[in-house]
Amino acid sequence: MIDDTWARFKCCALPTCGWAYYDTTKSRTKRWCSMRTCGARSKARRYYERPR
Ligand SMILES: [Zn+2]
């Protein structure tokens, strides 16, 4: 039986973070160690980089 525990270990999508996290979502679509910090930061960054 293949244990997918290690497959759920990911690295944060934010390069400046570098944290490893455990994806607990069923779809494994989580990209950041924390949606509130890195997720929000990534989204805010995207917003501010957007040209007028
Ligand atoms: Zn992070």
mmCIF file of the protein (N, C-alpha, C, O) and its ligand, coordinates in Angstrom:
data_MODEL
# 
_entry.id   MODEL 
# 
loop_
_entity.id 
_entity.type 
_entity.pdbx_number_of_molecules 
1 polymer     1 
2 non-polymer 1 
# 
_entity_poly.entity_id                      1 
_entity_poly.type                           'polypeptide(L)' 
_entity_poly.nstd_linkage                   no 
_entity_poly.nstd_monomer                   no 
_entity_poly.pdbx_seq_one_letter_code       MIDDTWARFKCCALPTCGWAYYDTTKSRTKRWCSMRTCGARSKARRYYERPR 
_entity_poly.pdbx_seq_one_letter_code_can   MIDDTWARFKCCALPTCGWAYYDTTKSRTKRWCSMRTCGARSKARRYYERPR 
_entity_poly.pdbx_strand_id                 A 
# 
loop_
_entity_poly_seq.entity_id 
_entity_poly_seq.num 
_entity_poly_seq.mon_id 
_entity_poly_seq.hetero 
1 1  MET n 
1 2  ILE n 
1 3  ASP n 
1 4  ASP n 
1 5  THR n 
1 6  TRP n 
1 7  ALA n 
1 8  ARG n 
1 9  PHE n 
1 10 LYS n 
1 11 CYS n 
1 12 CYS n 
1 13 ALA n 
1 14 LEU n 
1 15 PRO n 
1 16 THR n 
1 17 CYS n 
1 18 GLY n 
1 19 TRP n 
1 20 ALA n 
1 21 TYR n 
1 22 TYR n 
1 23 ASP n 
1 24 THR n 
1 25 THR n 
1 26 LYS n 
1 27 SER n 
1 28 ARG n 
1 29 THR n 
1 30 LYS n 
1 31 ARG n 
1 32 TRP n 
1 33 CYS n 
1 34 SER n 
1 35 MET n 
1 36 ARG n 
1 37 THR n 
1 38 CYS n 
1 39 GLY n 
1 40 ALA n 
1 41 ARG n 
1 42 SER n 
1 43 LYS n 
1 44 ALA n 
1 45 ARG n 
1 46 ARG n 
1 47 TYR n 
1 48 TYR n 
1 49 GLU n 
1 50 ARG n 
1 51 PRO n 
1 52 ARG n 
# 
loop_
_struct_asym.id 
_struct_asym.entity_id 
A 1 
B 2 
# 
loop_
_chem_comp.id 
_chem_comp.type 
_chem_comp.mon_nstd_flag 
ALA 'L-peptide linking' y 
ARG 'L-peptide linking' y 
ASP 'L-peptide linking' y 
CYS 'L-peptide linking' y 
GLU 'L-peptide linking' y 
GLY 'peptide linking'   y 
ILE 'L-peptide linking' y 
LEU 'L-peptide linking' y 
LYS 'L-peptide linking' y 
MET 'L-peptide linking' y 
PHE 'L-peptide linking' y 
PRO 'L-peptide linking' y 
SER 'L-peptide linking' y 
THR 'L-peptide linking' y 
TRP 'L-peptide linking' y 
TYR 'L-peptide linking' y 
ZN  non-polymer         . 
# 
_pdbx_entity_nonpoly.entity_id   2 
_pdbx_entity_nonpoly.name        ? 
_pdbx_entity_nonpoly.comp_id     ZN 
# 
_pdbx_nonpoly_scheme.asym_id         B 
_pdbx_nonpoly_scheme.entity_id       2 
_pdbx_nonpoly_scheme.mon_id          ZN 
_pdbx_nonpoly_scheme.ndb_seq_num     1 
_pdbx_nonpoly_scheme.pdb_seq_num     101 
_pdbx_nonpoly_scheme.auth_seq_num    101 
_pdbx_nonpoly_scheme.pdb_mon_id      ZN 
_pdbx_nonpoly_scheme.auth_mon_id     ZN 
_pdbx_nonpoly_scheme.pdb_strand_id   A 
_pdbx_nonpoly_scheme.pdb_ins_code    . 
# 
loop_
_atom_site.group_PDB 
_atom_site.id 
_atom_site.type_symbol 
_atom_site.label_atom_id 
_atom_site.label_alt_id 
_atom_site.label_comp_id 
_atom_site.label_asym_id 
_atom_site.label_entity_id 
_atom_site.label_seq_id 
_atom_site.pdbx_PDB_ins_code 
_atom_site.Cartn_x 
_atom_site.Cartn_y 
_atom_site.Cartn_z 
_atom_site.occupancy 
_atom_site.B_iso_or_equiv 
_atom_site.pdbx_formal_charge 
_atom_site.auth_seq_id 
_atom_site.auth_comp_id 
_atom_site.auth_asym_id 
_atom_site.auth_atom_id 
_atom_site.pdbx_PDB_model_num 
ATOM   1   N  N  . MET A 1 1  ? 0.838  -1.206 0.000   1.00 0.00 ? 1   MET A N  1 
ATOM   2   C  CA . MET A 1 1  ? 0.000  0.000  0.000   1.00 0.00 ? 1   MET A CA 1 
ATOM   3   C  C  . MET A 1 1  ? 0.871  1.254  0.000   1.00 0.00 ? 1   MET A C  1 
ATOM   4   O  O  . MET A 1 1  ? 1.764  1.409  0.834   1.00 0.00 ? 1   MET A O  1 
ATOM   5   N  N  . ILE A 1 2  ? 0.602  2.121  -0.925  1.00 0.00 ? 2   ILE A N  1 
ATOM   6   C  CA . ILE A 1 2  ? 1.417  3.340  -1.042  1.00 0.00 ? 2   ILE A CA 1 
ATOM   7   C  C  . ILE A 1 2  ? 0.871  4.452  -0.149  1.00 0.00 ? 2   ILE A C  1 
ATOM   8   O  O  . ILE A 1 2  ? -0.292 4.846  -0.235  1.00 0.00 ? 2   ILE A O  1 
ATOM   9   N  N  . ASP A 1 3  ? 1.738  4.921  0.686   1.00 0.00 ? 3   ASP A N  1 
ATOM   10  C  CA . ASP A 1 3  ? 1.344  5.994  1.591   1.00 0.00 ? 3   ASP A CA 1 
ATOM   11  C  C  . ASP A 1 3  ? 1.629  7.345  0.938   1.00 0.00 ? 3   ASP A C  1 
ATOM   12  O  O  . ASP A 1 3  ? 2.765  7.636  0.563   1.00 0.00 ? 3   ASP A O  1 
ATOM   13  N  N  . ASP A 1 4  ? 0.615  8.144  0.810   1.00 0.00 ? 4   ASP A N  1 
ATOM   14  C  CA . ASP A 1 4  ? 0.797  9.427  0.126   1.00 0.00 ? 4   ASP A CA 1 
ATOM   15  C  C  . ASP A 1 4  ? 1.115  10.545 1.108   1.00 0.00 ? 4   ASP A C  1 
ATOM   16  O  O  . ASP A 1 4  ? 0.996  11.727 0.782   1.00 0.00 ? 4   ASP A O  1 
ATOM   17  N  N  . THR A 1 5  ? 1.511  10.168 2.285   1.00 0.00 ? 5   THR A N  1 
ATOM   18  C  CA . THR A 1 5  ? 1.828  11.182 3.299   1.00 0.00 ? 5   THR A CA 1 
ATOM   19  C  C  . THR A 1 5  ? 2.933  12.109 2.832   1.00 0.00 ? 5   THR A C  1 
ATOM   20  O  O  . THR A 1 5  ? 2.839  13.329 2.961   1.00 0.00 ? 5   THR A O  1 
ATOM   21  N  N  . TRP A 1 6  ? 3.988  11.505 2.284   1.00 0.00 ? 6   TRP A N  1 
ATOM   22  C  CA . TRP A 1 6  ? 5.121  12.320 1.840   1.00 0.00 ? 6   TRP A CA 1 
ATOM   23  C  C  . TRP A 1 6  ? 4.788  13.122 0.589   1.00 0.00 ? 6   TRP A C  1 
ATOM   24  O  O  . TRP A 1 6  ? 5.372  14.176 0.339   1.00 0.00 ? 6   TRP A O  1 
ATOM   25  N  N  . ALA A 1 7  ? 3.854  12.617 -0.180  1.00 0.00 ? 7   ALA A N  1 
ATOM   26  C  CA . ALA A 1 7  ? 3.451  13.341 -1.386  1.00 0.00 ? 7   ALA A CA 1 
ATOM   27  C  C  . ALA A 1 7  ? 2.719  14.622 -1.020  1.00 0.00 ? 7   ALA A C  1 
ATOM   28  O  O  . ALA A 1 7  ? 2.629  15.557 -1.816  1.00 0.00 ? 7   ALA A O  1 
ATOM   29  N  N  . ARG A 1 8  ? 2.206  14.645 0.183   1.00 0.00 ? 8   ARG A N  1 
ATOM   30  C  CA . ARG A 1 8  ? 1.473  15.830 0.625   1.00 0.00 ? 8   ARG A CA 1 
ATOM   31  C  C  . ARG A 1 8  ? 2.389  16.895 1.212   1.00 0.00 ? 8   ARG A C  1 
ATOM   32  O  O  . ARG A 1 8  ? 1.963  18.016 1.490   1.00 0.00 ? 8   ARG A O  1 
ATOM   33  N  N  . PHE A 1 9  ? 3.641  16.530 1.396   1.00 0.00 ? 9   PHE A N  1 
ATOM   34  C  CA . PHE A 1 9  ? 4.587  17.526 1.890   1.00 0.00 ? 9   PHE A CA 1 
ATOM   35  C  C  . PHE A 1 9  ? 5.026  18.409 0.733   1.00 0.00 ? 9   PHE A C  1 
ATOM   36  O  O  . PHE A 1 9  ? 5.548  17.920 -0.269  1.00 0.00 ? 9   PHE A O  1 
ATOM   37  N  N  . LYS A 1 10 ? 4.813  19.697 0.874   1.00 0.00 ? 10  LYS A N  1 
ATOM   38  C  CA . LYS A 1 10 ? 5.150  20.617 -0.207  1.00 0.00 ? 10  LYS A CA 1 
ATOM   39  C  C  . LYS A 1 10 ? 5.956  21.793 0.314   1.00 0.00 ? 10  LYS A C  1 
ATOM   40  O  O  . LYS A 1 10 ? 6.048  22.045 1.516   1.00 0.00 ? 10  LYS A O  1 
ATOM   41  N  N  . CYS A 1 11 ? 6.536  22.503 -0.650  1.00 0.00 ? 11  CYS A N  1 
ATOM   42  C  CA . CYS A 1 11 ? 7.270  23.700 -0.298  1.00 0.00 ? 11  CYS A CA 1 
ATOM   43  C  C  . CYS A 1 11 ? 6.388  24.908 -0.623  1.00 0.00 ? 11  CYS A C  1 
ATOM   44  O  O  . CYS A 1 11 ? 5.680  24.913 -1.630  1.00 0.00 ? 11  CYS A O  1 
ATOM   45  N  N  . CYS A 1 12 ? 6.435  25.905 0.215   1.00 0.00 ? 12  CYS A N  1 
ATOM   46  C  CA . CYS A 1 12 ? 5.602  27.085 0.029   1.00 0.00 ? 12  CYS A CA 1 
ATOM   47  C  C  . CYS A 1 12 ? 5.872  27.735 -1.328  1.00 0.00 ? 12  CYS A C  1 
ATOM   48  O  O  . CYS A 1 12 ? 7.021  27.857 -1.753  1.00 0.00 ? 12  CYS A O  1 
ATOM   49  N  N  . ALA A 1 13 ? 4.797  28.151 -2.001  1.00 0.00 ? 13  ALA A N  1 
ATOM   50  C  CA . ALA A 1 13 ? 4.917  28.743 -3.332  1.00 0.00 ? 13  ALA A CA 1 
ATOM   51  C  C  . ALA A 1 13 ? 5.568  30.111 -3.283  1.00 0.00 ? 13  ALA A C  1 
ATOM   52  O  O  . ALA A 1 13 ? 6.011  30.638 -4.304  1.00 0.00 ? 13  ALA A O  1 
ATOM   53  N  N  . LEU A 1 14 ? 5.623  30.673 -2.110  1.00 0.00 ? 14  LEU A N  1 
ATOM   54  C  CA . LEU A 1 14 ? 6.255  31.978 -1.969  1.00 0.00 ? 14  LEU A CA 1 
ATOM   55  C  C  . LEU A 1 14 ? 7.763  31.800 -1.770  1.00 0.00 ? 14  LEU A C  1 
ATOM   56  O  O  . LEU A 1 14 ? 8.199  31.255 -0.756  1.00 0.00 ? 14  LEU A O  1 
ATOM   57  N  N  . PRO A 1 15 ? 8.559  32.263 -2.745  1.00 0.00 ? 15  PRO A N  1 
ATOM   58  C  CA . PRO A 1 15 ? 10.010 32.071 -2.705  1.00 0.00 ? 15  PRO A CA 1 
ATOM   59  C  C  . PRO A 1 15 ? 10.650 32.671 -1.460  1.00 0.00 ? 15  PRO A C  1 
ATOM   60  O  O  . PRO A 1 15 ? 11.637 32.146 -0.946  1.00 0.00 ? 15  PRO A O  1 
ATOM   61  N  N  . THR A 1 16 ? 10.088 33.764 -0.984  1.00 0.00 ? 16  THR A N  1 
ATOM   62  C  CA . THR A 1 16 ? 10.673 34.445 0.172   1.00 0.00 ? 16  THR A CA 1 
ATOM   63  C  C  . THR A 1 16 ? 10.335 33.731 1.476   1.00 0.00 ? 16  THR A C  1 
ATOM   64  O  O  . THR A 1 16 ? 10.888 34.050 2.529   1.00 0.00 ? 16  THR A O  1 
ATOM   65  N  N  . CYS A 1 17 ? 9.445  32.785 1.400   1.00 0.00 ? 17  CYS A N  1 
ATOM   66  C  CA . CYS A 1 17 ? 9.046  32.047 2.601   1.00 0.00 ? 17  CYS A CA 1 
ATOM   67  C  C  . CYS A 1 17 ? 9.903  30.798 2.762   1.00 0.00 ? 17  CYS A C  1 
ATOM   68  O  O  . CYS A 1 17 ? 10.671 30.666 3.715   1.00 0.00 ? 17  CYS A O  1 
ATOM   69  N  N  . GLY A 1 18 ? 9.751  29.884 1.802   1.00 0.00 ? 18  GLY A N  1 
ATOM   70  C  CA . GLY A 1 18 ? 10.587 28.695 1.832   1.00 0.00 ? 18  GLY A CA 1 
ATOM   71  C  C  . GLY A 1 18 ? 10.160 27.653 2.848   1.00 0.00 ? 18  GLY A C  1 
ATOM   72  O  O  . GLY A 1 18 ? 10.876 26.677 3.072   1.00 0.00 ? 18  GLY A O  1 
ATOM   73  N  N  . TRP A 1 19 ? 9.012  27.844 3.459   1.00 0.00 ? 19  TRP A N  1 
ATOM   74  C  CA . TRP A 1 19 ? 8.553  26.892 4.464   1.00 0.00 ? 19  TRP A CA 1 
ATOM   75  C  C  . TRP A 1 19 ? 7.990  25.628 3.823   1.00 0.00 ? 19  TRP A C  1 
ATOM   76  O  O  . TRP A 1 19 ? 7.386  25.675 2.752   1.00 0.00 ? 19  TRP A O  1 
ATOM   77  N  N  . ALA A 1 20 ? 8.190  24.537 4.473   1.00 0.00 ? 20  ALA A N  1 
ATOM   78  C  CA . ALA A 1 20 ? 7.576  23.292 4.031   1.00 0.00 ? 20  ALA A CA 1 
ATOM   79  C  C  . ALA A 1 20 ? 6.292  23.095 4.826   1.00 0.00 ? 20  ALA A C  1 
ATOM   80  O  O  . ALA A 1 20 ? 6.249  23.327 6.035   1.00 0.00 ? 20  ALA A O  1 
ATOM   81  N  N  . TYR A 1 21 ? 5.263  22.668 4.134   1.00 0.00 ? 21  TYR A N  1 
ATOM   82  C  CA . TYR A 1 21 ? 4.001  22.482 4.817   1.00 0.00 ? 21  TYR A CA 1 
ATOM   83  C  C  . TYR A 1 21 ? 3.349  21.169 4.415   1.00 0.00 ? 21  TYR A C  1 
ATOM   84  O  O  . TYR A 1 21 ? 3.751  20.514 3.453   1.00 0.00 ? 21  TYR A O  1 
ATOM   85  N  N  . TYR A 1 22 ? 2.358  20.818 5.162   1.00 0.00 ? 22  TYR A N  1 
ATOM   86  C  CA . TYR A 1 22 ? 1.639  19.583 4.903   1.00 0.00 ? 22  TYR A CA 1 
ATOM   87  C  C  . TYR A 1 22 ? 0.265  19.904 4.332   1.00 0.00 ? 22  TYR A C  1 
ATOM   88  O  O  . TYR A 1 22 ? -0.573 20.524 4.987   1.00 0.00 ? 22  TYR A O  1 
ATOM   89  N  N  . ASP A 1 23 ? 0.059  19.471 3.103   1.00 0.00 ? 23  ASP A N  1 
ATOM   90  C  CA . ASP A 1 23 ? -1.210 19.765 2.440   1.00 0.00 ? 23  ASP A CA 1 
ATOM   91  C  C  . ASP A 1 23 ? -2.308 18.853 2.975   1.00 0.00 ? 23  ASP A C  1 
ATOM   92  O  O  . ASP A 1 23 ? -2.302 17.644 2.741   1.00 0.00 ? 23  ASP A O  1 
ATOM   93  N  N  . THR A 1 24 ? -3.230 19.444 3.683   1.00 0.00 ? 24  THR A N  1 
ATOM   94  C  CA . THR A 1 24 ? -4.298 18.644 4.285   1.00 0.00 ? 24  THR A CA 1 
ATOM   95  C  C  . THR A 1 24 ? -5.571 18.651 3.445   1.00 0.00 ? 24  THR A C  1 
ATOM   96  O  O  . THR A 1 24 ? -6.563 18.001 3.776   1.00 0.00 ? 24  THR A O  1 
ATOM   97  N  N  . THR A 1 25 ? -5.514 19.416 2.332   1.00 0.00 ? 25  THR A N  1 
ATOM   98  C  CA . THR A 1 25 ? -6.701 19.478 1.490   1.00 0.00 ? 25  THR A CA 1 
ATOM   99  C  C  . THR A 1 25 ? -6.863 18.192 0.691   1.00 0.00 ? 25  THR A C  1 
ATOM   100 O  O  . THR A 1 25 ? -5.878 17.559 0.311   1.00 0.00 ? 25  THR A O  1 
ATOM   101 N  N  . LYS A 1 26 ? -8.077 17.821 0.446   1.00 0.00 ? 26  LYS A N  1 
ATOM   102 C  CA . LYS A 1 26 ? -8.345 16.583 -0.292  1.00 0.00 ? 26  LYS A CA 1 
ATOM   103 C  C  . LYS A 1 26 ? -7.869 16.665 -1.740  1.00 0.00 ? 26  LYS A C  1 
ATOM   104 O  O  . LYS A 1 26 ? -7.388 15.688 -2.314  1.00 0.00 ? 26  LYS A O  1 
ATOM   105 N  N  . SER A 1 27 ? -8.019 17.853 -2.307  1.00 0.00 ? 27  SER A N  1 
ATOM   106 C  CA . SER A 1 27 ? -7.644 18.026 -3.716  1.00 0.00 ? 27  SER A CA 1 
ATOM   107 C  C  . SER A 1 27 ? -6.162 18.358 -3.878  1.00 0.00 ? 27  SER A C  1 
ATOM   108 O  O  . SER A 1 27 ? -5.645 18.429 -4.993  1.00 0.00 ? 27  SER A O  1 
ATOM   109 N  N  . ARG A 1 28 ? -5.487 18.560 -2.739  1.00 0.00 ? 28  ARG A N  1 
ATOM   110 C  CA . ARG A 1 28 ? -4.047 18.908 -2.745  1.00 0.00 ? 28  ARG A CA 1 
ATOM   111 C  C  . ARG A 1 28 ? -3.767 20.158 -3.577  1.00 0.00 ? 28  ARG A C  1 
ATOM   112 O  O  . ARG A 1 28 ? -2.770 20.209 -4.297  1.00 0.00 ? 28  ARG A O  1 
ATOM   113 N  N  . THR A 1 29 ? -4.602 21.126 -3.489  1.00 0.00 ? 29  THR A N  1 
ATOM   114 C  CA . THR A 1 29 ? -4.421 22.344 -4.286  1.00 0.00 ? 29  THR A CA 1 
ATOM   115 C  C  . THR A 1 29 ? -3.804 23.471 -3.466  1.00 0.00 ? 29  THR A C  1 
ATOM   116 O  O  . THR A 1 29 ? -3.647 24.597 -3.940  1.00 0.00 ? 29  THR A O  1 
ATOM   117 N  N  . LYS A 1 30 ? -3.470 23.151 -2.262  1.00 0.00 ? 30  LYS A N  1 
ATOM   118 C  CA . LYS A 1 30 ? -2.877 24.168 -1.408  1.00 0.00 ? 30  LYS A CA 1 
ATOM   119 C  C  . LYS A 1 30 ? -1.503 24.557 -1.942  1.00 0.00 ? 30  LYS A C  1 
ATOM   120 O  O  . LYS A 1 30 ? -0.717 23.698 -2.343  1.00 0.00 ? 30  LYS A O  1 
ATOM   121 N  N  . ARG A 1 31 ? -1.224 25.842 -1.942  1.00 0.00 ? 31  ARG A N  1 
ATOM   122 C  CA . ARG A 1 31 ? 0.052  26.301 -2.505  1.00 0.00 ? 31  ARG A CA 1 
ATOM   123 C  C  . ARG A 1 31 ? 0.968  26.947 -1.485  1.00 0.00 ? 31  ARG A C  1 
ATOM   124 O  O  . ARG A 1 31 ? 2.180  27.019 -1.684  1.00 0.00 ? 31  ARG A O  1 
ATOM   125 N  N  . TRP A 1 32 ? 0.388  27.414 -0.398  1.00 0.00 ? 32  TRP A N  1 
ATOM   126 C  CA . TRP A 1 32 ? 1.209  28.108 0.593   1.00 0.00 ? 32  TRP A CA 1 
ATOM   127 C  C  . TRP A 1 32 ? 1.121  27.442 1.952   1.00 0.00 ? 32  TRP A C  1 
ATOM   128 O  O  . TRP A 1 32 ? 0.163  26.732 2.259   1.00 0.00 ? 32  TRP A O  1 
ATOM   129 N  N  . CYS A 1 33 ? 2.150  27.689 2.762   1.00 0.00 ? 33  CYS A N  1 
ATOM   130 C  CA . CYS A 1 33 ? 2.168  27.094 4.099   1.00 0.00 ? 33  CYS A CA 1 
ATOM   131 C  C  . CYS A 1 33 ? 1.005  27.641 4.914   1.00 0.00 ? 33  CYS A C  1 
ATOM   132 O  O  . CYS A 1 33 ? 0.414  26.944 5.739   1.00 0.00 ? 33  CYS A O  1 
ATOM   133 N  N  . SER A 1 34 ? 0.692  28.921 4.656   1.00 0.00 ? 34  SER A N  1 
ATOM   134 C  CA . SER A 1 34 ? -0.437 29.520 5.346   1.00 0.00 ? 34  SER A CA 1 
ATOM   135 C  C  . SER A 1 34 ? -1.214 30.401 4.388   1.00 0.00 ? 34  SER A C  1 
ATOM   136 O  O  . SER A 1 34 ? -0.657 31.303 3.763   1.00 0.00 ? 34  SER A O  1 
ATOM   137 N  N  . MET A 1 35 ? -2.476 30.138 4.282   1.00 0.00 ? 35  MET A N  1 
ATOM   138 C  CA . MET A 1 35 ? -3.316 30.910 3.365   1.00 0.00 ? 35  MET A CA 1 
ATOM   139 C  C  . MET A 1 35 ? -3.442 32.357 3.852   1.00 0.00 ? 35  MET A C  1 
ATOM   140 O  O  . MET A 1 35 ? -3.567 33.280 3.047   1.00 0.00 ? 35  MET A O  1 
ATOM   141 N  N  . ARG A 1 36 ? -3.409 32.544 5.149   1.00 0.00 ? 36  ARG A N  1 
ATOM   142 C  CA . ARG A 1 36 ? -3.585 33.887 5.705   1.00 0.00 ? 36  ARG A CA 1 
ATOM   143 C  C  . ARG A 1 36 ? -2.358 34.762 5.524   1.00 0.00 ? 36  ARG A C  1 
ATOM   144 O  O  . ARG A 1 36 ? -2.480 35.970 5.321   1.00 0.00 ? 36  ARG A O  1 
ATOM   145 N  N  . THR A 1 37 ? -1.204 34.176 5.596   1.00 0.00 ? 37  THR A N  1 
ATOM   146 C  CA . THR A 1 37 ? 0.016  34.970 5.479   1.00 0.00 ? 37  THR A CA 1 
ATOM   147 C  C  . THR A 1 37 ? 0.567  34.948 4.053   1.00 0.00 ? 37  THR A C  1 
ATOM   148 O  O  . THR A 1 37 ? 0.517  35.952 3.342   1.00 0.00 ? 37  THR A O  1 
ATOM   149 N  N  . CYS A 1 38 ? 1.079  33.816 3.655   1.00 0.00 ? 38  CYS A N  1 
ATOM   150 C  CA . CYS A 1 38 ? 1.706  33.716 2.337   1.00 0.00 ? 38  CYS A CA 1 
ATOM   151 C  C  . CYS A 1 38 ? 0.682  33.800 1.204   1.00 0.00 ? 38  CYS A C  1 
ATOM   152 O  O  . CYS A 1 38 ? 0.943  34.430 0.179   1.00 0.00 ? 38  CYS A O  1 
ATOM   153 N  N  . GLY A 1 39 ? -0.446 33.188 1.379   1.00 0.00 ? 39  GLY A N  1 
ATOM   154 C  CA . GLY A 1 39 ? -1.489 33.229 0.353   1.00 0.00 ? 39  GLY A CA 1 
ATOM   155 C  C  . GLY A 1 39 ? -1.971 34.642 0.124   1.00 0.00 ? 39  GLY A C  1 
ATOM   156 O  O  . GLY A 1 39 ? -2.098 35.095 -1.013  1.00 0.00 ? 39  GLY A O  1 
ATOM   157 N  N  . ALA A 1 40 ? -2.239 35.334 1.217   1.00 0.00 ? 40  ALA A N  1 
ATOM   158 C  CA . ALA A 1 40 ? -2.709 36.712 1.127   1.00 0.00 ? 40  ALA A CA 1 
ATOM   159 C  C  . ALA A 1 40 ? -1.617 37.612 0.566   1.00 0.00 ? 40  ALA A C  1 
ATOM   160 O  O  . ALA A 1 40 ? -1.885 38.511 -0.231  1.00 0.00 ? 40  ALA A O  1 
ATOM   161 N  N  . ARG A 1 41 ? -0.395 37.362 0.986   1.00 0.00 ? 41  ARG A N  1 
ATOM   162 C  CA . ARG A 1 41 ? 0.728  38.170 0.512   1.00 0.00 ? 41  ARG A CA 1 
ATOM   163 C  C  . ARG A 1 41 ? 0.933  37.997 -0.985  1.00 0.00 ? 41  ARG A C  1 
ATOM   164 O  O  . ARG A 1 41 ? 1.191  38.959 -1.708  1.00 0.00 ? 41  ARG A O  1 
ATOM   165 N  N  . SER A 1 42 ? 0.814  36.760 -1.434  1.00 0.00 ? 42  SER A N  1 
ATOM   166 C  CA . SER A 1 42 ? 0.999  36.471 -2.853  1.00 0.00 ? 42  SER A CA 1 
ATOM   167 C  C  . SER A 1 42 ? -0.080 37.151 -3.688  1.00 0.00 ? 42  SER A C  1 
ATOM   168 O  O  . SER A 1 42 ? 0.184  37.683 -4.766  1.00 0.00 ? 42  SER A O  1 
ATOM   169 N  N  . LYS A 1 43 ? -1.296 37.121 -3.165  1.00 0.00 ? 43  LYS A N  1 
ATOM   170 C  CA . LYS A 1 43 ? -2.400 37.747 -3.889  1.00 0.00 ? 43  LYS A CA 1 
ATOM   171 C  C  . LYS A 1 43 ? -2.261 39.260 -3.901  1.00 0.00 ? 43  LYS A C  1 
ATOM   172 O  O  . LYS A 1 43 ? -2.515 39.907 -4.917  1.00 0.00 ? 43  LYS A O  1 
ATOM   173 N  N  . ALA A 1 44 ? -1.856 39.819 -2.767  1.00 0.00 ? 44  ALA A N  1 
ATOM   174 C  CA . ALA A 1 44 ? -1.675 41.266 -2.659  1.00 0.00 ? 44  ALA A CA 1 
ATOM   175 C  C  . ALA A 1 44 ? -0.560 41.720 -3.590  1.00 0.00 ? 44  ALA A C  1 
ATOM   176 O  O  . ALA A 1 44 ? -0.653 42.768 -4.228  1.00 0.00 ? 44  ALA A O  1 
ATOM   177 N  N  . ARG A 1 45 ? 0.480  40.924 -3.656  1.00 0.00 ? 45  ARG A N  1 
ATOM   178 C  CA . ARG A 1 45 ? 1.620  41.235 -4.498  1.00 0.00 ? 45  ARG A CA 1 
ATOM   179 C  C  . ARG A 1 45 ? 1.183  41.286 -5.967  1.00 0.00 ? 45  ARG A C  1 
ATOM   180 O  O  . ARG A 1 45 ? 1.574  42.170 -6.729  1.00 0.00 ? 45  ARG A O  1 
ATOM   181 N  N  . ARG A 1 46 ? 0.380  40.328 -6.318  1.00 0.00 ? 46  ARG A N  1 
ATOM   182 C  CA . ARG A 1 46 ? -0.102 40.238 -7.690  1.00 0.00 ? 46  ARG A CA 1 
ATOM   183 C  C  . ARG A 1 46 ? -0.929 41.485 -8.031  1.00 0.00 ? 46  ARG A C  1 
ATOM   184 O  O  . ARG A 1 46 ? -0.857 42.032 -9.132  1.00 0.00 ? 46  ARG A O  1 
ATOM   185 N  N  . TYR A 1 47 ? -1.698 41.897 -7.059  1.00 0.00 ? 47  TYR A N  1 
ATOM   186 C  CA . TYR A 1 47 ? -2.591 43.033 -7.258  1.00 0.00 ? 47  TYR A CA 1 
ATOM   187 C  C  . TYR A 1 47 ? -1.796 44.316 -7.460  1.00 0.00 ? 47  TYR A C  1 
ATOM   188 O  O  . TYR A 1 47 ? -2.096 45.127 -8.336  1.00 0.00 ? 47  TYR A O  1 
ATOM   189 N  N  . TYR A 1 48 ? -0.781 44.476 -6.629  1.00 0.00 ? 48  TYR A N  1 
ATOM   190 C  CA . TYR A 1 48 ? 0.006  45.708 -6.695  1.00 0.00 ? 48  TYR A CA 1 
ATOM   191 C  C  . TYR A 1 48 ? 0.915  45.765 -7.920  1.00 0.00 ? 48  TYR A C  1 
ATOM   192 O  O  . TYR A 1 48 ? 1.257  46.840 -8.412  1.00 0.00 ? 48  TYR A O  1 
ATOM   193 N  N  . GLU A 1 49 ? 1.294  44.593 -8.396  1.00 0.00 ? 49  GLU A N  1 
ATOM   194 C  CA . GLU A 1 49 ? 2.171  44.561 -9.570  1.00 0.00 ? 49  GLU A CA 1 
ATOM   195 C  C  . GLU A 1 49 ? 1.412  44.809 -10.863 1.00 0.00 ? 49  GLU A C  1 
ATOM   196 O  O  . GLU A 1 49 ? 1.998  45.054 -11.918 1.00 0.00 ? 49  GLU A O  1 
ATOM   197 N  N  . ARG A 1 50 ? 0.100  44.737 -10.751 1.00 0.00 ? 50  ARG A N  1 
ATOM   198 C  CA . ARG A 1 50 ? -0.735 44.925 -11.930 1.00 0.00 ? 50  ARG A CA 1 
ATOM   199 C  C  . ARG A 1 50 ? -0.636 46.350 -12.451 1.00 0.00 ? 50  ARG A C  1 
ATOM   200 O  O  . ARG A 1 50 ? -0.868 47.298 -11.701 1.00 0.00 ? 50  ARG A O  1 
ATOM   201 N  N  . PRO A 1 51 ? -0.299 46.514 -13.708 1.00 0.00 ? 51  PRO A N  1 
ATOM   202 C  CA . PRO A 1 51 ? -0.191 47.855 -14.291 1.00 0.00 ? 51  PRO A CA 1 
ATOM   203 C  C  . PRO A 1 51 ? -1.544 48.528 -14.471 1.00 0.00 ? 51  PRO A C  1 
ATOM   204 O  O  . PRO A 1 51 ? -2.565 47.875 -14.692 1.00 0.00 ? 51  PRO A O  1 
ATOM   205 N  N  . ARG A 1 52 ? -1.520 49.816 -14.373 1.00 0.00 ? 52  ARG A N  1 
ATOM   206 C  CA . ARG A 1 52 ? -2.784 50.551 -14.510 1.00 0.00 ? 52  ARG A CA 1 
ATOM   207 C  C  . ARG A 1 52 ? -3.227 50.680 -15.973 1.00 0.00 ? 52  ARG A C  1 
ATOM   208 O  O  . ARG A 1 52 ? -4.270 51.271 -16.252 1.00 0.00 ? 52  ARG A O  1 
HETATM 209 ZN ZN . ZN  B 2 .  ? 4.835  30.302 3.240   1.00 0.00 2 101 ZN  A ZN 1 
# 
